[in-house]
């Protein structure tokens, strides 16, 4: 199993490096490789399972699972998103623009920068406001889940479906911390692809990364819990993409007032969720899942 884990990490690093180098060589167009980067965990897990992992896909939990789990964790994703934006509002990190006009104006400027017209690019009779609400409704429902499941599955099939069970299975809480930290590290090369924002003081950078590590560990723990509870890799994939889509949908209607505070809140929102699950003894499903998996159950 150590051989499988080492192979996965090495392949993942090589894939990530290849995407970053390719993106940097492409210049401004390189940011479009960001979507492909999100698939690197799944590609690494696929290669590892085919050539370095004896059970192949027998322990991949490629089963649909229970329909009720999809509904439950989709609703949890919406609740998590609502809690996040409630906290953003409470600490003054954002202000609301329920017209969505600020977002549409920014989008119009982006189209103009490429010599295109936003309104002209839409179907006849279809206004930018209609497009916005279509995005919002899609992001909060299943309409936008299935196009995005590829990215959600990309992360979950690799990070949770393969890496998570092999990281210190005898000490699952240590494994969760290591896995969350590795997940944080995996995200960092994206900063070399996506254009960076304005410069910030060093103390803010250090604080942001420190809370990002904590947030990654707790978020990783949550998705591992969903995986262990459902025993299906597709359930955390749906929960993951539903969370991302819901966050994006509400973001259309806000203007960030304080990016630093917003980042801190976003990274730490999952902490009380995991504390709640811990005191409800829900997280005990994780050691049980690992034990049963190692026994072939």
C-alpha distance (Angstrom), angle and dihedral (degrees) to the residues before:
residue distance angle dihedral
X1 . . .
X2 3.82 . .
X3 3.80 87.9 .
X4 3.80 89.9 54.3
X5 3.80 92.7 48.6
X6 3.81 93.2 47.9
X7 3.80 90.6 48.6
X8 3.80 90.8 50.0
X9 3.81 93.6 50.4
X10 3.82 93.7 46.3
X11 3.80 93.0 48.3
X12 3.80 91.4 45.7
X13 3.81 92.0 51.5
X14 3.81 91.6 49.5
X15 3.80 92.3 48.5
X16 3.81 92.7 47.9
X17 3.80 91.3 48.1
X18 3.79 90.2 50.4
X19 3.81 92.4 52.2
X20 3.79 92.9 47.5
X21 3.81 93.8 48.2
X22 3.80 90.8 47.0
X23 3.80 91.8 48.3
X24 3.78 92.8 49.3
X25 3.80 91.0 50.1
X26 3.81 90.2 52.3
X27 3.80 93.2 55.1
X28 3.81 116.1 -157.1
X29 3.80 91.0 -2.7
X30 3.80 89.0 59.6
X31 3.79 92.2 82.9
X32 3.80 87.7 74.9
X33 3.80 87.6 69.7
X34 3.80 88.1 67.8
X35 3.80 90.8 89.8
X36 3.79 90.7 53.3
X37 3.79 90.8 48.7
X38 3.81 89.0 61.5
X39 3.80 88.8 62.8
X40 3.81 95.1 56.6
X41 3.85 94.9 94.3
X42 3.80 91.4 54.0
X43 3.80 92.6 46.0
X44 3.82 91.2 48.5
X45 3.81 91.2 48.2
X46 3.81 91.2 47.4
X47 3.82 93.2 51.9
X48 3.79 91.8 44.2
X49 3.80 93.3 50.1
X50 3.80 92.0 48.4
X51 3.81 98.3 47.7
X52 3.82 111.3 14.8
X53 3.81 108.3 26.9
X54 3.81 116.1 76.3
X55 3.83 97.7 -156.7
X56 3.82 87.9 53.7
X57 3.83 104.5 -170.1
X58 3.79 99.4 -17.0
X59 3.82 92.0 101.6
X60 3.82 96.1 37.9
X61 3.83 94.3 96.4
X62 3.79 91.7 -136.3
X63 3.78 90.9 169.7
X64 3.77 126.8 122.4
X65 3.80 95.2 -126.3
X66 3.79 124.6 -165.7
X67 3.78 121.0 -23.1
X68 3.81 89.7 -139.3
X69 3.81 90.8 61.8
X70 3.80 91.1 59.2
X71 3.80 91.5 52.2
X72 3.81 93.6 44.1
X73 3.78 96.9 50.2
X74 3.80 93.1 39.8
X75 3.81 87.3 57.4
X76 3.81 89.9 46.5
X77 3.82 88.6 53.6
X78 3.80 90.1 53.2
X79 3.81 90.7 47.1
X80 3.79 91.6 49.3
X81 3.80 89.9 51.1
X82 3.80 92.4 49.0
X83 3.81 90.4 50.1
X84 3.81 90.8 49.6
X85 3.79 94.0 53.0
X86 3.79 92.0 43.1
X87 3.80 88.6 56.8
X88 3.81 92.2 44.1
X89 3.80 87.5 55.6
X90 3.81 94.9 44.0
X91 3.83 93.5 54.9
X92 3.80 93.7 43.0
X93 3.80 95.4 -115.0
X94 3.81 92.2 132.3
X95 3.77 141.9 22.1
X96 3.78 123.0 -148.0
X97 3.80 125.5 -115.5
X98 3.80 104.0 -177.1
X99 3.80 92.0 -177.3
X100 3.78 90.4 64.7
X101 3.79 87.8 -141.5
X102 3.80 94.4 130.3
X103 3.81 89.8 58.4
X104 3.82 92.6 44.6
X105 3.82 91.6 49.7
X106 3.80 90.3 51.6
X107 3.81 90.8 47.8
X108 3.81 90.2 49.0
X109 3.81 89.9 52.6
X110 3.81 90.5 51.2
X111 3.81 90.8 51.9
X112 3.82 91.0 47.0
X113 3.81 90.7 51.9
X114 3.81 88.5 60.6
X115 3.81 93.2 45.9
X116 3.81 94.5 -104.4
X117 3.78 133.8 120.6
X118 3.81 116.9 -131.1
X119 3.81 96.1 -150.3
X120 3.80 93.5 45.5
X121 3.80 90.9 52.5
X122 3.81 91.9 59.6
X123 3.83 125.1 85.8
X124 3.83 115.7 -91.9
X125 3.80 111.7 -77.5
X126 3.82 91.7 13.5
X127 3.82 112.1 119.2
X128 3.82 128.1 -160.1
X129 3.82 88.5 -112.2
X130 3.80 90.3 55.7
X131 3.79 89.9 48.9
X132 3.80 90.4 51.0
X133 3.80 93.8 51.9
X134 3.80 90.5 46.5
X135 3.80 88.4 55.7
X136 3.81 91.3 47.4
X137 3.80 95.2 49.0
X138 3.78 90.8 44.6
X139 3.80 92.5 49.7
X140 3.79 93.2 51.5
X141 3.81 95.3 45.6
X142 3.78 139.3 41.9
X143 3.81 92.4 -86.9
X144 3.79 91.5 87.2
X145 3.79 98.2 32.3
X146 3.78 99.7 78.8
X147 3.83 97.1 51.2
X148 3.81 87.8 50.1
X149 3.79 97.8 42.3
X150 3.79 89.7 91.8
X151 3.80 91.9 68.5
X152 3.80 93.1 39.6
X153 3.78 91.3 49.9
X154 3.80 89.8 45.0
X155 3.79 92.2 63.3
X156 3.79 97.9 36.2
X157 3.82 97.8 46.9
X158 3.79 89.4 54.3
X159 3.79 108.7 29.9
X160 3.78 100.6 33.3
X161 3.80 103.3 18.6
X162 3.80 96.1 48.1
X163 3.81 114.3 10.0
X164 3.80 99.1 41.0
X165 3.86 99.4 61.4
X166 3.82 93.3 49.5
X167 3.81 98.5 50.5
X168 3.79 106.4 95.7
X169 3.85 97.4 -41.2
X170 3.83 89.7 -178.8
X171 3.81 90.0 56.1
X172 3.81 102.5 35.3
X173 3.81 96.5 175.3
X174 3.81 90.4 55.3
X175 3.79 88.9 47.2
X176 3.80 91.1 52.0
X177 3.80 91.2 52.4
X178 3.80 92.1 48.7
X179 3.80 91.6 45.3
X180 3.80 92.6 49.6
X181 3.80 90.9 49.8
X182 3.81 91.7 49.4
X183 3.81 89.0 49.2
X184 3.81 88.6 53.3
X185 3.82 90.5 50.5
X186 3.79 90.9 48.6
X187 3.82 90.3 58.3
X188 3.81 94.9 51.6
X189 3.84 99.1 78.7
X190 3.81 87.4 62.2
X191 3.80 86.1 73.5
X192 3.82 86.6 67.3
X193 3.81 91.0 53.9
X194 3.80 104.2 39.1
X195 3.83 115.1 63.9
X196 3.80 111.0 -100.0
X197 3.78 123.5 -121.6
X198 3.81 128.1 -125.2
X199 3.79 119.5 -50.5
X200 3.81 115.9 -89.4
X201 3.82 133.0 -166.0
X202 3.80 116.2 -80.7
X203 3.82 92.8 -116.0
X204 3.80 90.1 57.3
X205 3.80 91.3 50.1
X206 3.81 91.8 50.3
X207 3.82 92.5 45.9
X208 3.79 92.3 47.3
X209 3.81 93.2 51.9
X210 3.80 92.9 43.9
X211 3.80 92.2 53.4
X212 3.82 89.6 42.0
X213 3.81 89.0 59.0
X214 3.80 91.3 50.0
X215 3.78 91.1 45.9
X216 3.81 92.2 48.4
X217 3.81 91.5 52.8
X218 3.80 92.9 50.3
X219 3.80 94.0 42.9
X220 3.81 90.4 47.7
X221 3.79 88.5 50.7
X222 3.79 90.5 52.2
X223 3.81 94.5 52.0
X224 3.82 90.2 45.0
X225 3.80 87.6 52.9
X226 3.82 91.1 51.4
X227 3.81 89.7 48.7
X228 3.81 93.1 48.2
X229 3.80 93.1 44.2
X230 3.80 95.7 48.4
X231 3.83 98.2 32.2
X232 3.78 87.4 -145.9
X233 3.79 125.5 104.1
X234 3.80 89.9 -149.9
X235 3.82 94.5 64.7
X236 3.84 96.2 61.2
X237 3.82 87.6 42.0
X238 3.80 90.5 58.0
X239 3.82 91.6 42.4
X240 3.80 90.2 50.8
X241 3.79 97.7 49.3
X242 3.82 91.7 41.2
X243 3.80 89.1 55.9
X244 3.81 92.3 48.2
X245 3.81 92.6 46.9
X246 3.80 93.6 47.8
X247 3.80 91.9 49.6
X248 3.80 89.7 50.8
X249 3.82 92.8 47.5
X250 3.81 94.5 54.9
X251 3.80 91.2 41.8
X252 3.82 88.8 68.2
X253 3.80 88.3 71.0
X254 3.79 101.7 46.7
X255 3.77 137.4 75.6
X256 3.79 115.4 -149.6
X257 3.80 111.3 -123.5
X258 3.80 98.4 174.5
X259 3.82 115.8 20.0
X260 3.80 94.4 -175.8
X261 3.81 93.7 54.6
X262 3.80 90.9 43.2
X263 3.81 90.4 53.9
X264 3.80 93.2 49.7
X265 3.79 92.5 49.2
X266 3.79 92.7 46.2
X267 3.81 92.7 51.9
X268 3.79 94.4 48.0
X269 3.82 102.1 42.0
X270 3.81 91.8 91.4
X271 3.83 92.3 56.3
X272 3.85 96.1 80.0
X273 3.81 89.5 42.9
X274 3.80 92.0 57.2
X275 3.82 91.5 42.8
X276 3.81 88.3 53.6
X277 3.81 91.7 49.5
X278 3.80 90.4 47.3
X279 3.79 94.7 53.8
X280 3.79 90.2 45.0
X281 3.84 86.0 54.6
X282 3.79 88.9 -124.8
X283 3.80 92.1 131.3
X284 3.80 90.7 64.2
X285 3.79 85.8 84.1
X286 3.82 88.9 74.3
X287 3.85 98.4 64.5
X288 3.80 88.6 42.2
X289 3.79 91.5 51.7
X290 3.81 92.3 49.5
X291 3.79 92.9 47.5
X292 3.79 92.8 49.2
X293 3.78 91.6 45.3
X294 3.80 93.4 52.3
X295 3.79 88.9 49.6
X296 3.77 90.1 52.5
X297 3.83 95.0 -104.0
